[in-house]
């Protein structure tokens, strides 16, 4: 297995564990909002430094 596949699997599992933890703590709404803001910021930064 290549290193990129391992890294991708680890990040996916971390994201799922974060979702489970947020659901357990009752903060899933905040997590979804922050993820959306982070995704939009990442796209914007990508366009700026392209």
CORWO-V756260 format. One record per residue. N is the residue number from 0. PHI is phi in whole degrees, 0 to 359 (NA if undefined). Layout:
n=N phi=PHI
n=N phi=PHI
This chain:
n=0 phi=NA
n=1 phi=281
n=2 phi=299
n=3 phi=297
n=4 phi=291
n=5 phi=295
n=6 phi=299
n=7 phi=298
n=8 phi=296
n=9 phi=295
n=10 phi=295
n=11 phi=296
n=12 phi=293
n=13 phi=295
n=14 phi=295
n=15 phi=294
n=16 phi=297
n=17 phi=295
n=18 phi=296
n=19 phi=297
n=20 phi=296
n=21 phi=294
n=22 phi=295
n=23 phi=294
n=24 phi=273
n=25 phi=80
n=26 phi=244
n=27 phi=293
n=28 phi=297
n=29 phi=298
n=30 phi=296
n=31 phi=296
n=32 phi=296
n=33 phi=294
n=34 phi=294
n=35 phi=295
n=36 phi=296
n=37 phi=296
n=38 phi=294
n=39 phi=295
n=40 phi=296
n=41 phi=298
n=42 phi=294
n=43 phi=297
n=44 phi=296
n=45 phi=297
n=46 phi=289
n=47 phi=293
n=48 phi=257
n=49 phi=280
